[in-house]
Amino acid sequence: MMWSVVTISEPSCWSDCALLASPQARGLFRGVIMESGSCASQSPATARTSSLAFARTAGCADPAAAAACLRTLPEATLLSASASYQPEFTYGGPELPAADASAVASGHYDRVPVLMGTNHDEGRTFSQGLTGLTQSQADAVIQAEYGPRTAAILARYPWSSYPAPYTAAYLIGDIWTDSGFITGIGGCPTQHLADELASTTRTYFYQFDDRGAPGLNMDHPGYQWGAGHAMELAYLWPSFNNGYSLYDLLTPAQLELSRQMVRYWGAFVTTGRPEVTGQPAWPDYASGQLMSLRPGDASQTISATAFGAEHQCSFWNAG
């Protein structure tokens, strides 16, 4: 019997969790594949505040007329105003009565099997715009985002550990990865979400570990993307195009990883389990093991403890 499975990754990386938590979506799917996702939603009050701020930026300052005003504006104006606007799902209605993170944590969600994971270097995709920062400027970014923990963070992620010329982007990208600063995507928050799901439903957890995957653009020659956010997409969908075909850049070893990933995903869609003859066995995450997806025939299980150590989760979880 075929399973109907929801598969969502960038740019709708919060949608899977919202669907799991939505009473109105129950029964519409029998499994979920969550790639680099998280549970991010906002209250109606927060949604109103941020939406009205966006409207003011666009030139629609009257709250009572904001919606009508926005509808009259040209596309370029709306896009310009949205540069710093971050929409999220809003809870409090029939579609999403409670915050999706709370629903998962309490077990009040549609407990279908889940295949989920993260990329080893999620944050490096987001931090590529920070390549030109000096050390003092990078420190200021971290201070603004992490406040009193800054000194302890910089001690764990020293500037001297990262190569030039893009030192700031690597340093901040790794901090963002491990802390899950971008709406809980990556590192320790993703592992926490996997722990919560595995406690109440069958969950298969992975880390995409091809740190030599083709970069998403060529804006910064020599930039070390690692396994950044969205860089697994070409391995699953050869048609994925970010201005050029990343699939065409895959090496023979990376093409083998692509084939393995397609088989794992396909098996999960078919049976609810990523079980593939001739490929490494992928255990339920309740066993304390996750799959490290690597080029060639190097994919293997690693322990939850090893994943946590790799992303310094004892430090981040303590804060």
N, C-alpha and C positions, 0 to 999 in steps of 0.2 A: 504494500500500500504506500502510495506517495504521500509525502508530508508537504503541507503548504508552509513555507518558511519566509519570514521577513528578514531581508538582508539589507542593512543600512550602514553606511560609513559616511565619510566626508562628502557633501557639506552638511548632511542632516544627522550628525553623530549623536544627537540626543534623542532621536525619534524612537529608537528601539525601546528605551527605558520608559518613555511616555506611553508607548503602546502596551507594554507589559502592565503598566499601572492603571490603564484606562478601562473602566468597567464596560464601556461601549465597544471596545475592541475585542473583548473575550469571545473565543470561539471562531475568530476570523483567521487565525493562524495556529500552527501546531509546533512551531519552533522559531528560534530567533538566532540570527548571526549578527553580532555586534562588533564591528571593527572600529577600534579607537573611539569608542563611545563612552558616554557618562550619563549620569542622571542629573540633569540641570533644568530647573524650572523656577519660576518666580511668582511671588504673590501678586494679586490684582493691584495692590497699592504701589508695589515696585514697578509693575508694568506701566501703570498710568504715569508715574513720575518720569520714567525714562522715555516714554513715548512723547510726552509733552515737551521734554527737553529736546528731543529730536525735532519736533515741530517748530519750536522756537529757533533752532539752528537753521532750519529751512526757510524761516521768515514768516511762520504762522504762530504769532504770539498769543492769540486769544484762545484759551482752552475750549470755550464753547463752540468755536468755529474751526478748530484745528483740523478735523477730518475733512470738512468741505474745502478748506483752504489747501490742504495737501493735494487733493485731487486735481486742483487747477495748475499745479506746478509742473514744469518740464522735467523730463527724466534726469537731465544733467544736474539740476538743482537738488533733486532727491538723493541722487547717488553721492553728491558732494557732502550733503548734510549727514549721510549715514556712515561716514568714514569712521566715526568713533561710537556708533550705535550698535549695541550687541543684543539682538532680540533673543528671547528664550520662550519656551512654553509657559503659559500662565495657568496655575492651578486655581481651584476654587469653583469650578463649574462642573456640569455633568460629565464632560469628556475626561476631566482630570480633577477629581474632587480634592485630592491631597497632593502634596509634593511627591513626585515620583521617587525621589531618594528615600523619603520616609516610608512609602508604600513597600519598596523592596526591603528596607531594613526591618520592617515589621512582619514581612511575609505576606502582606495583603496585595498580591499581584497575581497575574496569570502565570502559574508555575509550569510553563512549557520548557522543554530542554533548550539550553543556551550554549552556543559556541561563541566565545568572546575573546578579545585580546587587545594587545597594544603593540606599538612599534618601539624598538629599543631606544630610539632617539627622537621621540615625538616633538620635543621642543625646538629642535634645530630647524624645522620647517618654519616655525613661527618667529624664531629669532634671527632669521637671515637678513632682516632689515636693519639689524644692529651691528653690522660688520664694521662700521666706521667709528664705533665708540672707543674712547680712551679708557684706561683703567679707572680713572676717577669718575668718568661718566657712567661706566658700568656699575661701579659701587653705588652711585646715586640712584640708578634704576632699582637695584636690589633694596636699598634703604627705603625707597618709596613704596615698594611692594611688600616687604617683609618686616619693616620696622625694627623692633628690638632684637630680632633674631639675626640681624645682618652680620654682626661680627662672627657669630658661630657658623653661619652659612659660608662666609668667605674663608673661614679656616678649613672647612671641608672641601671647598671648591676653589683652591688657590689659583690666582691668575697665572702663575708660573707653570701650571699643569697643562696649559692649552697653547697650541702653536699659533704663531703669527701667520698671516696678517689679520686673521678674523677671530682673534682671541676672545673679544667681548661676546660675539655671537655664540661661540662654543660654550663659554662659561655660563652665560644666561640661559642658553638652550638646555643645558644639562640640568640646571637648577629648576627650570620650568618643567622639564620632563619628570624628574624625580618627585617634585612636590605636587605635580598635577595642577600647576597654577592656572593653566588655560581650561577653565570650567571642569576640572577634575580629570582631564585626559592625560593618561600616561602614568607610569611608575606606581607609586604607593597608593594613590586613590583608586587606580584601576584594580590593583590587587585586593584592596579592601572591598570593592564592589564584587569581585569574583568570589571572595570569601562569603559575602552575604548571600549571593545567589546560590553558591554551592551548599549552603546550609539548608536550603529549602527546595532546590530543584537540581536536576542533573545538569552539570555545567562543565564545559570543556574550555580550558584557558590556554592561550598561546601568547608567545612573544615573537614578533617578526624580527629576526636577528641577522638579516642580510645587510650589514653595515656598509656594503659597497654597492648598494642598489643605485640605479641611475637617478640623478638629481632631477627635481621638478622643473628647474629652469637653469639657464646659464648666465644669470645676472652677475655672479661673483666667481670668476675663474678660480678653480682650485678649491672651492668651498667644500668642506668635508661634511656632507649631509648626514652621514651615518644612515640609520634606518629611520628617517624622519616621518612625520605625519603624512599620511596618504601615499607613501611610497610603495606600499604593498599592492596598490590597486592595479597596476599594470600586470602583475603576476597572475591576477584572477581574471582580468578583463583586458585582452590584448588591444581592444579598441580604445582603451583609456588614452586620452590625448591631452597634453598640457602645452600645446603649441607645437609639439613634435611627438613622434611615437616613442614612448619609453620602452615598449615591448621590443622594438627593433634593436635596442641597445643591450638587451640581456645577453650575457655570456652563455655558453653551453651549460655550465653549472647552475646558473640562475634560471635557465629554461627548465632544467630538471626540477628545481624547487617550484617553479610555476606549475609544472605538471602535477607535482605532489599536492600542492595546495588546492588545485582544482579538484583532484580526486577526493581529498579530505572534505572539502566543502560539499561536493556532490554526494558523498556518502551520507553526510549529515542531513542534507535535504531529503535524501531517499529514505533513510532509516532512523534519523534522529541520533545517530552515533557516527563519529568520524573514524570508522573502522575500514581500513583498506589493506587488502592482502598484499604483502610484499613491501609495505611501508612501516616505519616505526609505529608501534602501538601507542595510541593516545588515550591515556587513562582519564577518568572523571577527576576533576580538580579536588573533589572531596578526599582523594588519596594523598593530597599534598604535592602532586606533580602537575606540571604544565608542559606544553610542547614548545620547544625552541626551534623555530623554522629557519633553516640555514641552507645555503646553496649546495648543489650536488646531492650527495647521499648523506650529508652531515646532520640532518635534522635529528633531534634527540630530546628526550624528556629531561627537564631539570627540576629541582625541588623548589617549592615555594620559599624555603629558607634562602636558597641561592639567589632567587629573584629579588627577595627583600634586601639582601646584602648588596646586590649589584646596584640597587637604587637608593641605598642608605635609608631604608624605611624605618629602622629603629630610631633614627634621628628625626625624620619627618613626622612619624606617628606620635612622637613624644611632644610635639609642639602644638 
